[in-house]
Amino acid sequence: MNALGYLRVMFAVDDIADTLARLGKHGAQLSSSEVVQYGDAYRLCYIRGPGGLLIGLAQELRYAPTAFTSSATNTSL
């Protein structure tokens, strides 16, 4: 698609497989051949929405470390 404006949008989902199953009942299909996992951090995929809009789905994996996690614990107030 060669047009001005938003060409894609990304949504965070809790369960990407469940979300794809629910959206599939409404005709959604993966725009790529699979859901891709990036290390221990995310699972990502893209589907096509109305008007050709590219819709991304991202599931943060629960065991992924966050950028703000610290191994030190400060118990003093």
C-alpha positions in Angstrom: 0.0 0.0 0.0 1.4 3.4 -0.9 -0.6 6.0 1.0 -0.3 8.7 3.5 -1.3 8.2 7.1 -1.2 5.3 9.5 -0.2 2.1 7.7 0.1 -0.2 10.7 -0.8 -0.4 14.3 0.4 -2.7 17.1 -1.6 -4.2 19.9 -0.3 -5.9 23.1 -2.2 -9.1 23.8 -2.1 -11.6 26.7 -2.3 -14.7 24.5 -1.4 -14.4 20.8 -2.7 -17.9 19.9 -6.1 -17.2 21.5 -6.3 -13.8 19.9 -5.6 -15.2 16.4 -8.2 -17.9 16.9 -10.9 -15.3 17.9 -9.9 -13.0 15.0 -9.8 -15.9 12.6 -13.5 -16.5 13.2 -14.0 -13.0 11.7 -11.8 -13.7 8.6 -8.4 -12.5 9.9 -5.4 -14.3 8.5 -1.7 -14.0 9.2 0.1 -11.8 6.7 3.2 -13.9 7.2 3.4 -17.6 7.5 3.9 -17.8 11.2 4.1 -16.2 14.7 7.7 -15.3 15.4 9.3 -15.5 18.8 12.1 -13.1 19.7 14.2 -14.8 22.4 12.5 -14.9 25.7 10.9 -11.5 25.3 8.0 -11.5 22.8 5.9 -13.4 20.3 4.9 -11.3 17.3 2.8 -11.6 14.2 0.9 -9.4 11.7 -2.5 -9.7 10.1 -4.3 -7.5 7.5 -7.2 -5.4 8.7 -9.8 -3.3 6.9 -8.5 -1.3 4.0 -5.2 -3.2 4.0 -4.1 -1.8 7.4 -1.3 -3.9 8.8 -2.1 -4.9 12.4 0.6 -6.2 14.6 0.0 -8.4 17.7 2.6 -8.7 20.4 2.6 -11.0 23.4 5.2 -10.3 26.1 6.3 -13.5 27.5 5.8 -13.7 31.3 9.3 -15.0 32.0 11.0 -12.2 30.2 13.1 -10.0 32.4 12.1 -6.3 32.4 14.4 -3.4 31.9 13.7 -2.2 35.4 14.3 -5.4 37.3 17.0 -5.2 39.9 18.7 -8.1 41.7 19.3 -5.9 44.7 16.5 -5.4 47.2 16.4 -2.3 49.4 14.4 -2.9 52.6 15.4 0.2 54.5 12.9 3.1 54.6 
